[in-house]
C-alpha cells in the first residue's frame, strides 16, 4: 500500500490535469443531456412520497475534507435509521427501490464532480461514521485521491446490500467483509490512476448498467 501512495505523489501532473478536464466535460455534458431525465425522476419522487427531491449527506473527500453529496431521495423523508441499508429496508420508497436498482439515484453527483468535490472515477466517498472502521493505512489510501461516482469496486462489487441479508449486525459484515474487498479494488484503481483508466472504467460502468455485463476487452474483471 505504501508503494501505491508513492505512485500518487509521483503521478504526472499533466495526466491529473487531463483527468480533471474529463471530469468537467463529462459532468457538463451529462447534466445537459440528462436534464429531461432529472425532471422525470424529480416528478416521480414527488408523486411517490412527500419530501425533497434531493438527499444530501456529509461524505469525506480528498484528504478527508467533508462535503455534501447529492443523490435523488430514495427513502421516506425524515426517516432516521442506520447508514447501511439492505434491499428490504422499509424506509425505501417504491420509486426509491427502482432508482437504487438502476443506480439513477447517483446521477446528481455530477453536480459534485462539477464543483470539484468528486471525480467521475475514484473510490466511493465514505461517511464520517463509517470511515472509522477503516485501518489508518486504508484511510490514507482512500483519502489520497478525489472520490468518484464509479470505480472498479462500483462495477465488481455492485450489489453490496446482498451481504446484509439475514444478518443483524450490518456493521460487522461491513467491517470484516466489505471494507477489505473494496480497499483491494481501490488499491487497483490507484495503481492504474490516469486518463485512459478513467475512460475504460466509465465505459465499463455504462456497459454494466445498459447490458448487465462488461466486455472482456475493457479488462475490468479480475
C-alpha positions in Angstrom: 0.0 0.0 0.0 2.9 2.3 0.6 4.1 1.9 -3.0 0.6 2.8 -4.1 0.7 6.1 -2.1 4.2 6.9 -3.5 2.8 6.4 -7.0 0.2 9.1 -6.4 2.8 11.6 -5.3 4.9 10.9 -8.4 2.0 10.9 -10.8 2.3 13.1 -13.9 0.6 16.4 -13.3 -0.4 16.5 -17.0 -2.3 13.2 -16.5 -4.1 14.5 -13.5 -5.0 17.7 -15.4 -6.4 15.6 -18.2 -8.4 13.7 -15.7 -9.9 16.9 -14.3 -10.7 18.1 -17.8 -12.5 14.8 -18.4 -14.5 15.4 -15.2 -15.6 18.9 -16.1 -16.5 18.0 -19.7 -18.3 14.8 -18.6 -20.2 16.4 -15.8 -21.4 19.3 -18.0 -22.4 17.0 -20.9 -24.1 14.6 -18.5 -26.1 17.4 -16.8 -27.2 18.9 -20.1 -28.1 15.6 -21.8 -29.8 14.1 -18.7 -31.8 17.2 -17.7 -35.1 15.7 -19.1 -34.4 12.5 -17.1 -33.7 14.6 -14.0 -37.1 16.3 -14.4 -38.9 12.9 -14.8 -37.2 11.4 -11.8 -38.0 14.5 -9.7 -41.7 14.3 -10.7 -41.8 10.6 -9.8 -40.2 11.1 -6.4 -42.7 14.0 -5.6 -45.7 11.9 -6.6 -44.5 8.8 -4.7 -43.9 10.4 -1.3 -43.8 13.9 0.2 -40.4 15.5 0.8 -37.4 17.0 -1.1 -36.3 15.6 -4.4 -32.6 15.5 -3.4 -30.9 13.8 -0.5 -27.8 15.4 0.9 -25.3 13.7 3.2 -21.9 14.5 4.6 -19.1 12.5 3.0 -15.3 12.7 3.2 -13.4 13.9 0.1 -9.7 14.1 -0.8 -7.5 14.5 2.4 -10.6 14.0 4.5 -12.3 17.3 3.5 -16.1 17.0 4.3 -18.6 17.9 1.6 -22.3 17.4 0.9 -23.0 14.6 -1.6 -26.1 14.9 -3.8 -28.4 11.9 -4.5 -32.0 11.6 -5.6 -34.1 10.8 -2.4 -34.9 7.1 -2.2 -36.3 6.9 1.3 -39.3 8.4 3.1 -38.4 11.9 4.2 -37.4 12.4 7.9 -36.9 8.7 8.4 -33.8 8.1 10.5 -32.0 4.9 10.9 -28.8 3.0 10.2 -26.4 4.3 7.5 -26.1 0.8 6.0 -29.2 -0.4 4.2 -30.3 -3.7 2.7 -32.7 -4.1 -0.3 -35.6 -4.9 2.0 -35.2 -1.7 4.2 -38.7 -0.5 4.9 -37.6 3.2 4.6 -37.0 2.8 0.9 -39.9 4.1 -1.3 -41.3 2.4 -4.4 -39.6 4.9 -6.7 -36.5 4.7 -4.5 -36.2 1.0 -4.9 -36.2 1.5 -8.7 -33.7 4.3 -8.5 -31.3 2.2 -6.4 -31.6 -0.8 -8.6 -30.8 1.2 -11.7 -28.3 3.5 -9.9 -30.2 6.5 -11.2 -30.1 7.9 -7.6 -26.4 8.6 -8.1 -26.7 10.9 -11.1 -27.0 14.2 -9.1 -23.4 13.6 -8.1 -22.5 15.1 -11.4 -23.0 18.4 -9.5 -20.3 17.3 -7.0 -18.0 16.5 -9.9 -18.5 19.9 -11.5 -17.8 21.6 -8.1 -14.5 19.7 -7.8 -15.6 17.7 -4.7 -15.7 14.4 -6.7 -14.4 12.9 -9.9 -16.2 10.8 -12.4 -13.9 7.9 -11.4 -12.5 7.3 -8.0 -13.1 5.4 -4.7 -16.7 5.9 -3.4 -16.7 8.6 -0.7 -17.4 7.4 2.8 -19.4 8.9 5.7 -17.5 10.1 8.8 -19.3 7.4 10.9 -18.1 4.6 8.7 -14.6 5.8 7.9 -13.6 5.0 11.5 -13.9 1.2 10.7 -11.0 1.5 8.1 -7.5 1.0 9.3 -5.1 4.0 9.2 -3.4 2.7 6.1 -6.8 2.0 4.4 -7.9 5.6 5.2 -4.7 7.1 4.0 -5.0 5.3 0.6 -8.7 6.0 0.2 -8.5 9.7 1.0 -5.3 10.3 -1.1 -7.4 10.9 -4.2 -10.6 12.7 -5.1 -13.6 10.3 -4.6 -15.6 9.3 -7.6 -19.0 8.3 -8.9 -17.7 4.9 -10.1 -14.6 2.7 -10.0 -13.6 -1.0 -10.0 -15.4 -1.5 -6.7 -18.6 0.0 -8.0 -18.6 -2.3 -11.0 -17.4 -5.6 -9.5 -19.0 -5.1 -6.0 -22.2 -3.6 -7.3 -24.7 -5.5 -5.1 -23.3 -4.6 -1.8 -26.6 -4.9 0.0 -26.8 -8.7 -0.6 -24.1 -9.2 2.1 -26.5 -7.8 4.7 -29.4 -10.3 4.0 -30.3 -12.3 7.1 -27.6 -10.6 9.2 -28.5 -8.5 12.2 -25.0 -6.9 12.6 -24.5 -4.9 9.4 -21.5 -3.1 10.8 -19.7 -6.3 11.5 -20.3 -7.5 8.0 -19.2 -4.2 6.6 -16.0 -4.1 8.6 -14.9 -7.7 8.1 -16.1 -8.5 4.6 -16.9 -5.4 2.6 -14.1 -2.9 3.6 -11.3 -5.4 2.7 -12.8 -6.2 -0.7 -13.4 -2.5 -1.5 -9.9 -1.5 -0.5 -8.4 -4.1 -2.8 -10.3 -2.5 -5.7 -9.4 1.0 -4.5 -5.7 0.0 -4.5 -6.0 -1.4 -8.0 -7.6 1.8 -9.2 -4.8 4.0 -7.7 -2.2 1.8 -9.3 -3.9 2.4 -12.7 -4.6 6.1 -12.0 -4.9 8.1 -15.2 -7.0 9.4 -18.0 -7.1 6.2 -20.0 -8.0 4.1 -17.0 -10.9 6.5 -16.3 -12.2 6.2 -19.8 -12.1 2.4 -19.5 -13.9 2.4 -16.2 -16.6 4.8 -17.4 -17.2 2.6 -20.5 -17.5 -0.5 -18.2 -19.9 1.3 -16.0 -22.2 2.3 -18.9 -22.0 -1.3 -20.2 -22.9 -2.9 -16.9 -25.9 -0.5 -16.4 -27.1 -0.9 -20.0 -26.3 -4.6 -20.8 -25.7 -6.1 -17.3 -22.2 -7.2 -18.5 -18.8 -5.8 -19.1 -16.9 -6.6 -22.4 -13.8 -8.6 -21.8 -11.8 -6.1 -24.0 -12.1 -3.5 -21.2 -10.1 -5.7 -18.9 -12.2 -4.9 -15.8 -12.9 -8.4 -14.4 -10.2 -10.0 -12.3 
